[in-house]
Amino acid sequence: MIMKEIRFVDVGEGITEGHIRKWLVADGAKVQEDQSLVQVETDKAVVNVPAPVDGIVRIIAKEGTTVHVGDYVALVGTQEELAGAKIMTPQPSAAAPAARTITQAGAAPSQDEAPKKEIMATPYVRKLAHELHVDINGVSGTGPNGRIVENDIRASASKASAPRAAPKFSEVLEESHGEGIERIPLGTTRKAIARNMEAALSIPSAVNMELIDATALDGIVRREKRRAMDDRKVKLTMLPFVIKATIEALKENPNFNASYDHERLEIIRKNYYNIGIAAEAPDGLKVFVIRNADTKGILELAKEIQELGGKVRDQTITLDEMRDSSFTITNIGSLGGGFLAVPIINHPDVAILGVMLAKKMPVVVEDMVKIGMVLPVSLVFDHRVVDGAEAVRFTNSLKKYLEDPEFLEML
């Protein structure tokens, strides 16, 4: 048997690091091929890493640590192979995380174990370095064969005496308040959210808002809710109807079901309808994807929303269940608040629809003011791809379908 090295591999989606969330086996345990060994939390989801072969596992990356693509996580082999394996972890530099290498006992020393290079400098230069408080070990020589000369020492001293940069805001806070502040490291998901939000700033976006008379829709949901729960064990809400109406609006306005290719300056229209749904997880917002939503009925959509939303909340959602959206809906109303809001586009989509909380409000029906159920929505769109007029046409289409009892009854 040949010892197998288990690394954190590139899982796609631009993921470069993961967090060792939980080991599913003990160090030194016997494992079987394809048995799940460890849960690694990435920007998107929790990934289970399996054993490549039968053998004994030796854990390298401990729970709670961060690993980068290519880092070793564990070894699997025989007792003899594991006893002969040596793990060397060099000190990390300021610019990069520590890299782990694995060699067999008795192997030649690595570059990290090589002796320090000899400092070549005359006694005068060494004395000058001492007088100017310059660490000669950190000076690069420009003389013959790398010899350190007088100018090297003086140049290094000049850099050291240069005015220091103004202290950072956080440093000022620490100096002023000491223990009165607390630093909280971002979790894996929150780091991803921060990066995505920064990337979203590069999208020139605009928003169109609309109020939809959802009185008929509310009546249908109330009427069918009990039957859906009794027959299918599914909680029926307005959201599946909004998804179906959105798909019809996308068919009439296909540039919203697209992505933007910045390099080639092209719109990539998508002839499939994979609807992303933003959901709140314990560690931040995530988006699960209902694939081919146009082929599914209302109760099928309701069931998938319920199942995938549950996976987000208990953190068992997979990467495949969060990939390849063509348009995203964020159901802000499900949180119990919000009248009008401006959500941020879920890259690489071209637009996102924010659905607020439906509330009883005055509506005008045939010149008569009545109390109805009003559903506010916000459409945020990439202005490089679509214009305001197209956004108005999209929300008008959405409004047309959601206010039409005959259309809603057919779904």
Secondary structure, DSSP 8 states (H G I E B T S, - for coil): ---EEEE----STT--EEEEEEESS-TT-EE-TT-EEEEEE-SS-EEEEE-SSSEEEEE-S-TT-EEETT-EEEEEE-HHHHHTEEEE-----SSS----EEEETT----GGGS--------HHHHHHHHHTT--GGG----SGGG---HHHHHHHHHHHHS------HHHHHHHHHGGG-------HHHHHHHHHHHHHTTS-EEEEEEEEE-HHHHHHHHHHHHHHHHHH-----SHHHHHHHHHHHHHHSGGGSEEEETTTTEEEE-SS--EEEEEEETTEEEEEEETTGGGS-HHHHHHHHHHHHHHHHTT---SGGG---SEEEEEGGGGT--SS------TT-SEEEEE---EEEEEEETTEEEEEEEEEEEEEEETTT--HHHHHHHHHHHHHHHT-HHHHHH-
